[in-house]
Amino acid sequence: ESINTTSNTTSTDGNIKGAEAVKDSTGKQVINILAKGGYSPEIVSAKANESSVLKVETKNTFDCSSFLVIPSLKVQKRLPNTGITDIEIPPQKAGTQLEGTCGMGMYNFVINFS
């Protein structure tokens, strides 16, 4: 099963530039990111003060984006080459920018909470 985002805008390199978090069937905020040759979408908008789950999908991912670092959450995680990895995000204050990068710092994404 693949993950979906809504309200996407696509950049010239084919990666999704911006998207919004969605709610799952339980009402939890879900932030979907694809890790392969970078992260897509690169920018996600999410609601502040809500528990969230970051779902990172890999599809035959063998580049450095398969090692995810989120410094402010103290996350350093080797992702499977193919699969979906859930990372719990505690409620964030409005105005918080949560940044994720690959292990080499070449690729990144930002989650903006408002």
RANOR-V252728 format. One line per field, one symbol per residue. ss: DSSP state (H for helix, E for strand, C for the rest). phi: phi as a letter, one per 40 degrees, with the letter a starting at -180 (. if undefined). psi: psi as a letter, one per 40 degrees, with the letter a starting at -180 (. if undefined). Layout:
# RANOR-V252728
ss = ???
phi = ???
psi = ???
This chain:
# RANOR-V252728
ss = CCCCCEEEEECCCCCEEEEECEECCCCCEEEEEEECCCEECCEEEECCCCCEEEEEEECCCCCHHHEEEEHHHCEEEECCCCEEEEEEECCCCCCCEEEEEECCCCCEEEEEEC
phi = .ccbbbfcbbcccgcccaabcbbcccgccbbbbbbaghbbccbbcbccgbcbbcbbbbbfcbccccbcbbdcbfcbbccccaibbcbcbcdbcdgcbcbbbcccgcbaabbcba
psi = hiiiiifihhideeihdiiiiiiaeeeihhhhhhhhfahhidhhhihifiiihhhhhigfheaeeehhhgddefhhhhiidhahhhhhhihiihehhhhiiideediiihhhh.
